């Protein structure tokens, strides 16, 4: 009788372990991974030269902040981006344009008196006031997702100390923030 009882307990434990392992490996229970093709462009030479570094940074940062998103950088012109993304197996396309605007500033105050900062820092902060980030997220699967808009560099994205990489650091923070916030609009599961 004791052997029969132990055998039943063992079989029950084996059954529970097998069912738990099967559900952990069941693709239906795993969160869906979104593959998003990303293009970056700019009309501002200083920023355009920096885009390859920014692209690599986005590919690393997006999955850290959006666990179920894999970013793929596309080397395609904006008009060819959708077909390039489909060819890379992407279900979504995120297009980011980092633009130097002219005619009217974004309109924020740096909050720092000019006598406290160097002339170089003042010039770069002024340049950052004229940067706009346009974004467009669209589905390539026909599920109707299409989001677009614009944003700008925030004062809070400035580094605490200004040095020769502060301009790029600020842009990297701004573009990453906009990309992650836009990808929040992907369907849930």
TORPA-4810 file (N, C-alpha, C, O; in nm, 3 decimals):
<nodes>
NODE_1_0.081_-0.120_0.000_0.000_0.000_0.000_0.086_0.127_0.000_0.057_0.218_-0.078_X
NODE_2_0.192_0.137_0.086_0.273_0.257_0.083_0.339_0.280_-0.053_0.354_0.394_-0.097_X
NODE_3_0.380_0.171_-0.121_0.439_0.186_-0.254_0.339_0.244_-0.353_0.374_0.326_-0.437_X
NODE_4_0.216_0.201_-0.343_0.111_0.250_-0.431_0.087_0.400_-0.408_0.067_0.475_-0.504_X
NODE_5_0.089_0.441_-0.284_0.070_0.582_-0.249_0.186_0.667_-0.302_0.164_0.773_-0.360_X
NODE_6_0.308_0.621_-0.281_0.426_0.694_-0.331_0.424_0.703_-0.483_0.461_0.806_-0.541_X
NODE_7_0.382_0.595_-0.547_0.375_0.595_-0.693_0.275_0.699_-0.742_0.301_0.770_-0.839_X
NODE_8_0.161_0.710_-0.676_0.060_0.810_-0.714_0.112_0.953_-0.693_0.092_1.039_-0.779_X
NODE_9_0.178_0.977_-0.582_0.236_1.109_-0.554_0.340_1.143_-0.661_0.344_1.255_-0.712_X
NODE_10_0.424_1.045_-0.693_0.527_1.067_-0.794_0.464_1.097_-0.930_0.507_1.190_-0.999_X
NODE_11_0.363_1.021_-0.969_0.295_1.043_-1.097_0.225_1.179_-1.099_0.226_1.248_-1.201_X
NODE_12_0.163_1.218_-0.988_0.098_1.348_-0.979_0.200_1.461_-0.994_0.176_1.557_-1.066_X
NODE_13_0.314_1.448_-0.926_0.420_1.550_-0.936_0.473_1.557_-1.078_0.500_1.666_-1.129_X
NODE_14_0.489_1.442_-1.142_0.537_1.439_-1.278_0.437_1.505_-1.373_0.476_1.579_-1.463_X
NODE_15_0.310_1.479_-1.352_0.205_1.540_-1.433_0.204_1.691_-1.418_0.191_1.763_-1.517_X
NODE_16_0.216_1.740_-1.294_0.218_1.884_-1.269_0.340_1.948_-1.335_0.329_2.054_-1.397_X
NODE_17_0.455_1.885_-1.321_0.578_1.939_-1.381_0.566_1.943_-1.533_0.609_2.041_-1.595_X
NODE_18_0.511_1.841_-1.591_0.496_1.836_-1.737_0.400_1.944_-1.786_0.426_2.008_-1.888_X
NODE_19_0.290_1.965_-1.714_0.193_2.066_-1.759_0.249_2.207_-1.741_0.222_2.294_-1.824_X
NODE_20_0.325_2.230_-1.635_0.387_2.362_-1.614_0.490_2.390_-1.722_0.496_2.501_-1.775_X
NODE_21_0.571_2.292_-1.755_0.671_2.309_-1.861_0.607_2.333_-1.995_0.657_2.413_-2.074_X
NODE_22_0.498_2.265_-2.023_0.430_2.283_-2.152_0.370_2.422_-2.164_0.377_2.482_-2.271_X
NODE_23_0.312_2.474_-2.056_0.254_2.608_-2.065_0.361_2.715_-2.075_0.339_2.819_-2.137_X
NODE_24_0.479_2.691_-2.016_0.588_2.789_-2.025_0.643_2.794_-2.167_0.694_2.898_-2.209_X
NODE_25_0.634_2.683_-2.241_0.687_2.681_-2.376_0.579_2.707_-2.481_0.611_2.717_-2.600_X
NODE_26_0.456_2.719_-2.441_0.346_2.742_-2.533_0.355_2.883_-2.590_0.349_2.980_-2.513_X
NODE_27_0.370_2.898_-2.722_0.382_3.032_-2.780_0.261_3.121_-2.754_0.273_3.243_-2.755_X
NODE_28_0.146_3.061_-2.732_0.026_3.141_-2.706_0.034_3.215_-2.574_-0.029_3.319_-2.557_X
NODE_29_0.113_3.162_-2.479_0.126_3.227_-2.349_0.242_3.325_-2.346_0.253_3.406_-2.253_X
NODE_30_0.329_3.321_-2.445_0.443_3.412_-2.450_0.399_3.547_-2.507_0.318_3.550_-2.599_X
NODE_31_0.450_3.657_-2.453_0.416_3.788_-2.510_0.465_3.798_-2.655_0.570_3.744_-2.690_X
NODE_32_0.388_3.865_-2.736_0.421_3.881_-2.877_0.537_3.978_-2.894_0.540_4.083_-2.830_X
NODE_33_0.631_3.943_-2.980_0.741_4.033_-3.011_0.704_4.113_-3.135_0.661_4.058_-3.236_X
NODE_34_0.722_4.244_-3.125_0.699_4.332_-3.239_0.833_4.364_-3.302_0.927_4.403_-3.233_X
NODE_35_0.842_4.349_-3.433_0.963_4.387_-3.504_0.931_4.519_-3.574_0.841_4.527_-3.658_X
NODE_36_1.006_4.622_-3.537_0.980_4.756_-3.587_1.101_4.805_-3.667_1.213_4.810_-3.616_X
NODE_37_1.077_4.840_-3.792_1.180_4.902_-3.874_1.186_5.050_-3.842_1.083_5.116_-3.829_X
NODE_38_1.307_5.102_-3.831_1.324_5.243_-3.793_1.409_5.314_-3.898_1.515_5.266_-3.938_X
NODE_39_1.360_5.429_-3.941_1.440_5.516_-4.028_1.460_5.649_-3.957_1.372_5.697_-3.886_X
NODE_40_1.575_5.705_-3.978_1.609_5.837_-3.924_1.659_5.924_-4.038_1.736_5.878_-4.123_X
NODE_41_1.616_6.048_-4.038_1.672_6.143_-4.134_1.673_6.281_-4.070_1.611_6.305_-3.967_X
NODE_42_1.745_6.371_-4.135_1.756_6.507_-4.084_1.791_6.602_-4.198_1.858_6.564_-4.294_X
NODE_43_1.743_6.725_-4.185_1.779_6.828_-4.281_1.893_6.916_-4.228_1.931_7.014_-4.291_X
NODE_44_1.946_6.879_-4.114_2.048_6.956_-4.044_2.179_6.877_-4.052_2.188_6.768_-3.996_X
NODE_45_2.278_6.929_-4.121_2.402_6.857_-4.147_2.466_6.805_-4.019_2.511_6.690_-4.015_X
NODE_46_2.471_6.886_-3.918_2.535_6.844_-3.793_2.465_6.720_-3.735_2.531_6.631_-3.682_X
NODE_47_2.334_6.715_-3.746_2.258_6.601_-3.695_2.266_6.484_-3.792_2.279_6.369_-3.749_X
NODE_48_2.259_6.510_-3.921_2.265_6.402_-4.021_2.394_6.323_-4.008_2.393_6.201_-4.024_X
NODE_49_2.504_6.389_-3.978_2.632_6.320_-3.959_2.631_6.230_-3.835_2.709_6.136_-3.827_X
NODE_50_2.544_6.258_-3.742_2.534_6.187_-3.615_2.432_6.071_-3.619_2.429_5.991_-3.526_X
NODE_51_2.351_6.062_-3.724_2.243_5.963_-3.731_2.288_5.817_-3.721_2.218_5.739_-3.657_X
NODE_52_2.402_5.776_-3.780_2.442_5.635_-3.763_2.465_5.597_-3.616_2.429_5.486_-3.575_X
NODE_53_2.523_5.685_-3.539_2.544_5.658_-3.396_2.410_5.655_-3.324_2.388_5.569_-3.238_X
NODE_54_2.323_5.745_-3.358_2.190_5.751_-3.298_2.110_5.625_-3.330_2.038_5.573_-3.244_X
NODE_55_2.121_5.576_-3.452_2.052_5.452_-3.492_2.097_5.334_-3.407_2.014_5.258_-3.358_X
NODE_56_2.226_5.319_-3.391_2.280_5.209_-3.309_2.232_5.219_-3.165_2.201_5.119_-3.102_X
NODE_57_2.227_5.339_-3.115_2.180_5.361_-2.979_2.034_5.321_-2.963_1.997_5.257_-2.864_X
NODE_58_1.951_5.357_-3.060_1.809_5.321_-3.054_1.788_5.169_-3.056_1.704_5.117_-2.984_X
NODE_59_1.865_5.100_-3.140_1.852_4.955_-3.148_1.883_4.890_-3.012_1.824_4.788_-2.977_X
NODE_60_1.975_4.948_-2.937_2.007_4.895_-2.804_1.907_4.940_-2.698_1.867_4.861_-2.613_X
NODE_61_1.867_5.067_-2.702_1.783_5.123_-2.596_1.637_5.080_-2.604_1.574_5.058_-2.500_X
NODE_62_1.582_5.068_-2.722_1.440_5.037_-2.734_1.405_4.904_-2.667_1.310_4.900_-2.589_X
NODE_63_1.477_4.794_-2.694_1.440_4.669_-2.626_1.457_4.673_-2.474_1.389_4.598_-2.403_X
NODE_64_1.544_4.757_-2.424_1.559_4.772_-2.278_1.435_4.836_-2.218_1.395_4.803_-2.106_X
NODE_65_1.375_4.928_-2.291_1.259_5.002_-2.238_1.127_4.943_-2.285_1.025_4.957_-2.218_X
NODE_66_1.128_4.878_-2.398_1.009_4.812_-2.454_1.047_4.665_-2.472_1.103_4.627_-2.575_X
NODE_67_1.018_4.584_-2.373_1.068_4.446_-2.368_1.027_4.360_-2.486_1.100_4.267_-2.521_X
NODE_68_0.916_4.387_-2.548_0.867_4.302_-2.656_0.881_4.367_-2.793_0.808_4.335_-2.886_X
NODE_69_0.977_4.459_-2.804_1.001_4.526_-2.931_1.146_4.502_-2.972_1.239_4.521_-2.894_X
NODE_70_1.162_4.460_-3.095_1.295_4.447_-3.152_1.305_4.551_-3.263_1.225_4.551_-3.356_X
NODE_71_1.401_4.638_-3.253_1.420_4.746_-3.350_1.520_4.704_-3.456_1.624_4.645_-3.426_X
NODE_72_1.488_4.737_-3.580_1.575_4.709_-3.693_1.596_4.841_-3.767_1.499_4.903_-3.811_X
NODE_73_1.720_4.883_-3.780_1.749_5.007_-3.852_1.745_4.979_-4.001_1.807_4.884_-4.050_X
NODE_74_1.673_5.062_-4.072_1.659_5.048_-4.217_1.744_5.152_-4.287_1.742_5.269_-4.251_X
NODE_75_1.816_5.109_-4.385_1.896_5.201_-4.466_1.819_5.226_-4.594_1.849_5.170_-4.700_X
NODE_76_1.717_5.311_-4.582_1.630_5.336_-4.697_1.582_5.480_-4.693_1.569_5.541_-4.586_X
NODE_77_1.555_5.533_-4.810_1.495_5.667_-4.819_1.354_5.660_-4.762_1.292_5.554_-4.766_X
NODE_78_1.303_5.771_-4.708_1.168_5.769_-4.649_1.061_5.710_-4.741_0.972_5.639_-4.693_X
NODE_79_1.067_5.738_-4.869_0.965_5.686_-4.961_0.978_5.535_-4.985_0.881_5.472_-5.028_X
NODE_80_1.094_5.477_-4.958_1.116_5.333_-4.977_1.115_5.256_-4.845_1.137_5.135_-4.844_X
NODE_81_1.090_5.325_-4.735_1.102_5.265_-4.603_1.004_5.151_-4.579_1.041_5.049_-4.520_X
NODE_82_0.881_5.165_-4.623_0.780_5.060_-4.600_0.819_4.930_-4.669_0.811_4.823_-4.608_X
NODE_83_0.861_4.937_-4.794_0.900_4.813_-4.863_1.028_4.755_-4.804_1.042_4.633_-4.797_X
NODE_84_1.121_4.838_-4.761_1.244_4.789_-4.695_1.210_4.721_-4.562_1.267_4.618_-4.529_X
NODE_85_1.117_4.779_-4.487_1.077_4.720_-4.359_1.010_4.585_-4.380_1.038_4.490_-4.307_X
NODE_86_0.922_4.575_-4.479_0.856_4.447_-4.508_0.958_4.341_-4.548_0.948_4.225_-4.507_X
NODE_87_1.057_4.382_-4.628_1.162_4.288_-4.670_1.244_4.238_-4.551_1.299_4.128_-4.557_X
NODE_88_1.253_4.318_-4.445_1.328_4.278_-4.324_1.239_4.206_-4.223_1.283_4.174_-4.113_X
NODE_89_1.115_4.179_-4.260_1.024_4.106_-4.171_0.960_4.190_-4.062_0.914_4.137_-3.961_X
NODE_90_0.958_4.320_-4.082_0.902_4.410_-3.981_0.750_4.418_-3.996_0.696_4.418_-4.107_X
NODE_91_0.683_4.425_-3.883_0.539_4.443_-3.883_0.498_4.588_-3.871_0.384_4.625_-3.900_X
NODE_92_0.593_4.672_-3.829_0.566_4.814_-3.809_0.684_4.896_-3.858_0.796_4.846_-3.868_X
NODE_93_0.656_5.021_-3.887_0.759_5.114_-3.935_0.751_5.241_-3.852_0.645_5.302_-3.840_X
NODE_94_0.864_5.281_-3.795_0.875_5.407_-3.722_0.973_5.496_-3.798_1.090_5.463_-3.813_X
NODE_95_0.921_5.609_-3.846_1.005_5.705_-3.918_1.024_5.827_-3.830_0.928_5.887_-3.783_X
NODE_96_1.150_5.863_-3.809_1.184_5.978_-3.727_1.263_6.077_-3.811_1.360_6.040_-3.877_X
NODE_97_1.222_6.202_-3.808_1.294_6.309_-3.877_1.334_6.413_-3.773_1.249_6.470_-3.705_X
NODE_98_1.462_6.436_-3.762_1.514_6.536_-3.668_1.545_6.659_-3.752_1.641_6.661_-3.829_X
NODE_99_1.462_6.762_-3.735_1.465_6.875_-3.825_1.509_7.004_-3.758_1.475_7.031_-3.642_X
NODE_100_1.584_7.082_-3.833_1.613_7.219_-3.792_1.500_7.302_-3.851_1.483_7.309_-3.973_X
NODE_101_1.425_7.366_-3.764_1.314_7.446_-3.814_1.358_7.592_-3.822_1.449_7.635_-3.751_X
NODE_102_1.294_7.665_-3.909_1.327_7.806_-3.921_1.198_7.885_-3.929_1.093_7.833_-3.966_X
NODE_103_1.207_8.009_-3.893_1.090_8.096_-3.900_1.026_8.121_-3.765_0.983_8.232_-3.736_X
NODE_104_1.019_8.019_-3.683_0.959_8.035_-3.550_1.015_7.931_-3.458_1.015_7.812_-3.491_X
NODE_105_1.063_7.972_-3.343_1.126_7.879_-3.250_1.025_7.790_-3.182_0.905_7.818_-3.181_X
NODE_106_1.074_7.682_-3.126_0.991_7.591_-3.050_0.937_7.665_-2.929_0.824_7.640_-2.886_X
NODE_107_1.015_7.754_-2.875_0.965_7.844_-2.773_0.976_7.796_-2.630_0.874_7.781_-2.562_X
NODE_108_1.095_7.773_-2.584_1.113_7.750_-2.442_1.236_7.826_-2.397_1.325_7.855_-2.477_X
NODE_109_1.240_7.857_-2.272_1.350_7.932_-2.215_1.445_7.835_-2.148_1.400_7.746_-2.075_X
NODE_110_1.574_7.851_-2.170_1.670_7.761_-2.106_1.674_7.782_-1.956_1.721_7.696_-1.883_X
NODE_111_1.625_7.895_-1.910_1.620_7.921_-1.767_1.755_7.953_-1.706_1.766_7.969_-1.585_X
NODE_112_1.858_7.963_-1.789_1.991_7.991_-1.738_2.038_8.125_-1.792_2.038_8.146_-1.913_X
NODE_113_2.076_8.214_-1.704_2.124_8.344_-1.754_2.250_8.325_-1.839_2.334_8.241_-1.808_X
NODE_114_2.262_8.402_-1.944_2.372_8.384_-2.038_2.509_8.411_-1.976_2.609_8.361_-2.027_X
NODE_115_2.516_8.488_-1.867_2.647_8.514_-1.808_2.701_8.394_-1.730_2.818_8.393_-1.694_X
NODE_116_2.616_8.292_-1.704_2.660_8.173_-1.630_2.709_8.062_-1.721_2.762_7.962_-1.673_X
NODE_117_2.693_8.076_-1.851_2.733_7.969_-1.941_2.830_8.022_-2.044_2.837_8.142_-2.071_X
NODE_118_2.906_7.929_-2.102_3.006_7.968_-2.202_2.936_8.007_-2.332_2.821_7.970_-2.354_X
NODE_119_3.004_8.081_-2.418_2.945_8.117_-2.548_2.911_7.993_-2.633_2.811_7.994_-2.704_X
NODE_120_2.995_7.888_-2.625_2.968_7.766_-2.701_2.840_7.698_-2.651_2.756_7.655_-2.731_X
NODE_121_2.825_7.690_-2.519_2.705_7.629_-2.461_2.581_7.710_-2.498_2.477_7.653_-2.532_X
NODE_122_2.592_7.841_-2.492_2.479_7.926_-2.527_2.438_7.906_-2.673_2.319_7.899_-2.705_X
NODE_123_2.538_7.897_-2.762_2.510_7.875_-2.905_2.443_7.740_-2.926_2.346_7.730_-3.000_X
NODE_124_2.494_7.634_-2.861_2.436_7.500_-2.878_2.295_7.491_-2.820_2.208_7.426_-2.877_X
NODE_125_2.274_7.555_-2.707_2.139_7.556_-2.649_2.042_7.628_-2.742_1.927_7.587_-2.757_X
NODE_126_2.088_7.735_-2.804_2.004_7.808_-2.899_1.972_7.718_-3.020_1.859_7.717_-3.068_X
NODE_127_2.072_7.644_-3.068_2.049_7.553_-3.180_1.947_7.445_-3.143_1.862_7.410_-3.224_X
NODE_128_1.955_7.394_-3.022_1.863_7.289_-2.978_1.720_7.340_-2.968_1.625_7.262_-2.980_X
NODE_129_1.703_7.470_-2.945_1.569_7.528_-2.941_1.500_7.521_-3.076_1.377_7.529_-3.084_X
NODE_130_1.579_7.506_-3.183_1.524_7.505_-3.318_1.515_7.364_-3.376_1.497_7.347_-3.496_X
NODE_131_1.528_7.262_-3.290_1.519_7.123_-3.336_1.379_7.069_-3.308_1.327_7.083_-3.198_X
NODE_132_1.321_7.008_-3.409_1.191_6.944_-3.397_1.206_6.798_-3.438_1.279_6.767_-3.532_X
NODE_133_1.136_6.709_-3.369_1.140_6.567_-3.400_1.002_6.527_-3.450_0.905_6.523_-3.374_X
NODE_134_0.993_6.497_-3.579_0.869_6.447_-3.637_0.873_6.295_-3.633_0.977_6.234_-3.656_X
NODE_135_0.759_6.234_-3.603_0.755_6.088_-3.596_0.629_6.035_-3.664_0.525_6.101_-3.668_X
NODE_136_0.643_5.914_-3.716_0.529_5.845_-3.777_0.546_5.696_-3.752_0.646_5.636_-3.794_X
NODE_137_0.449_5.636_-3.685_0.445_5.492_-3.662_0.329_5.437_-3.741_0.216_5.483_-3.727_X
NODE_138_0.357_5.338_-3.825_0.249_5.279_-3.905_0.263_5.128_-3.907_0.372_5.073_-3.899_X
NODE_139_0.148_5.064_-3.917_0.144_4.919_-3.928_0.168_4.879_-4.073_0.120_4.945_-4.165_X
NODE_140_0.242_4.773_-4.091_0.263_4.717_-4.224_0.180_4.589_-4.241_0.192_4.518_-4.340_X
NODE_141_0.095_4.563_-4.140_0.015_4.440_-4.137_-0.132_4.467_-4.164_-0.214_4.375_-4.165_X
NODE_142_-0.167_4.592_-4.185_-0.305_4.625_-4.214_-0.396_4.629_-4.093_-0.518_4.616_-4.108_X
NODE_143_-0.340_4.647_-3.972_-0.427_4.654_-3.853_-0.473_4.795_-3.821_-0.535_4.819_-3.717_X
NODE_144_-0.442_4.889_-3.910_-0.496_5.024_-3.895_-0.416_5.119_-3.808_-0.453_5.236_-3.797_X
NODE_145_-0.307_5.072_-3.747_-0.229_5.161_-3.661_-0.154_5.263_-3.745_-0.077_5.227_-3.835_X
NODE_146_-0.177_5.389_-3.716_-0.106_5.497_-3.783_-0.104_5.616_-3.687_-0.207_5.678_-3.663_X
NODE_147_0.012_5.646_-3.634_0.030_5.757_-3.540_0.138_5.849_-3.594_0.243_5.803_-3.637_X
NODE_148_0.112_5.976_-3.592_0.217_6.070_-3.628_0.203_6.197_-3.546_0.097_6.227_-3.492_X
NODE_149_0.311_6.269_-3.539_0.312_6.393_-3.463_0.450_6.453_-3.460_0.538_6.416_-3.538_X
NODE_150_0.468_6.546_-3.368_0.598_6.610_-3.355_0.626_6.639_-3.208_0.534_6.647_-3.126_X
NODE_151_0.752_6.654_-3.178_0.797_6.682_-3.042_0.921_6.769_-3.055_0.962_6.805_-3.165_X
NODE_152_0.979_6.803_-2.943_1.100_6.885_-2.946_1.190_6.847_-2.829_1.152_6.768_-2.743_X
NODE_153_1.308_6.903_-2.829_1.406_6.879_-2.723_1.356_6.946_-2.595_1.316_7.062_-2.596_X
NODE_154_1.360_6.870_-2.486_1.318_6.925_-2.358_1.440_6.971_-2.278_1.548_6.913_-2.287_X
NODE_155_1.420_7.075_-2.202_1.528_7.128_-2.119_1.579_7.021_-2.023_1.698_7.018_-1.992_X
NODE_156_1.492_6.934_-1.975_1.531_6.830_-1.880_1.622_6.724_-1.942_1.681_6.644_-1.871_X
NODE_157_1.634_6.724_-2.074_1.720_6.627_-2.141_1.864_6.678_-2.157_1.951_6.605_-2.205_X
NODE_158_1.887_6.801_-2.118_2.023_6.854_-2.124_2.109_6.784_-2.019_2.060_6.754_-1.909_X
NODE_159_2.234_6.756_-2.051_2.322_6.697_-1.949_2.352_6.798_-1.838_2.341_6.919_-1.858_X
NODE_160_2.389_6.747_-1.723_2.416_6.837_-1.610_2.542_6.920_-1.633_2.551_7.034_-1.585_X
NODE_161_2.638_6.866_-1.704_2.758_6.941_-1.737_2.770_6.952_-1.888_2.748_6.854_-1.960_X
NODE_162_2.805_7.068_-1.935_2.812_7.089_-2.080_2.955_7.066_-2.126_3.048_7.128_-2.074_X
NODE_163_2.973_6.977_-2.225_3.105_6.954_-2.282_3.091_6.935_-2.433_2.987_6.970_-2.490_X
NODE_164_3.193_6.882_-2.498_3.191_6.872_-2.644_3.091_6.769_-2.698_3.066_6.767_-2.818_X
NODE_165_3.034_6.683_-2.613_2.935_6.586_-2.660_2.794_6.617_-2.609_2.702_6.538_-2.629_X
NODE_166_2.776_6.729_-2.543_2.647_6.761_-2.482_2.535_6.775_-2.586_2.422_6.732_-2.563_X
NODE_167_2.566_6.834_-2.700_2.466_6.851_-2.806_2.413_6.713_-2.850_2.293_6.692_-2.859_X
NODE_168_2.506_6.621_-2.879_2.468_6.486_-2.923_2.397_6.409_-2.812_2.300_6.338_-2.839_X
NODE_169_2.443_6.423_-2.689_2.380_6.355_-2.576_2.235_6.401_-2.562_2.145_6.319_-2.542_X
NODE_170_2.213_6.530_-2.572_2.078_6.585_-2.561_1.988_6.531_-2.673_1.875_6.492_-2.648_X
NODE_171_2.040_6.530_-2.795_1.962_6.478_-2.908_1.931_6.329_-2.889_1.819_6.285_-2.917_X
NODE_172_2.029_6.253_-2.843_2.008_6.110_-2.822_1.897_6.087_-2.720_1.811_6.001_-2.740_X
NODE_173_1.899_6.162_-2.612_1.795_6.150_-2.509_1.657_6.186_-2.565_1.558_6.118_-2.539_X
NODE_174_1.652_6.293_-2.642_1.524_6.340_-2.697_1.467_6.241_-2.797_1.349_6.206_-2.789_X
NODE_175_1.548_6.196_-2.890_1.500_6.105_-2.993_1.461_5.970_-2.930_1.361_5.911_-2.970_X
NODE_176_1.538_5.922_-2.835_1.504_5.797_-2.767_1.371_5.810_-2.693_1.288_5.720_-2.698_X
NODE_177_1.351_5.922_-2.624_1.225_5.944_-2.552_1.107_5.943_-2.648_1.005_5.879_-2.621_X
NODE_178_1.121_6.013_-2.760_1.012_6.019_-2.858_0.987_5.880_-2.918_0.871_5.841_-2.933_X
NODE_179_1.091_5.807_-2.951_1.075_5.673_-3.010_1.004_5.579_-2.912_0.910_5.509_-2.950_X
NODE_180_1.048_5.576_-2.787_0.989_5.487_-2.688_0.843_5.525_-2.661_0.757_5.437_-2.652_X
NODE_181_0.816_5.654_-2.649_0.678_5.699_-2.625_0.588_5.664_-2.743_0.472_5.628_-2.723_X
NODE_182_0.639_5.673_-2.863_0.560_5.640_-2.982_0.535_5.489_-2.987_0.425_5.447_-3.023_X
NODE_183_0.634_5.409_-2.951_0.617_5.264_-2.953_0.523_5.215_-2.843_0.476_5.101_-2.849_X
NODE_184_0.496_5.299_-2.744_0.395_5.265_-2.644_0.256_5.249_-2.708_0.167_5.190_-2.647_X
NODE_185_0.240_5.300_-2.827_0.110_5.295_-2.896_0.089_5.164_-2.972_-0.017_5.143_-3.030_X
NODE_186_0.191_5.075_-2.970_0.172_4.945_-3.033_0.063_4.868_-2.962_0.042_4.888_-2.842_X
NODE_187_-0.008_4.781_-3.033_-0.116_4.705_-2.968_-0.062_4.622_-2.851_0.052_4.575_-2.854_X
NODE_188_-0.142_4.607_-2.750_-0.104_4.525_-2.635_-0.144_4.382_-2.664_-0.261_4.353_-2.692_X
NODE_189_-0.047_4.292_-2.658_-0.063_4.148_-2.686_-0.143_4.127_-2.809_-0.167_4.013_-2.848_X
</nodes>
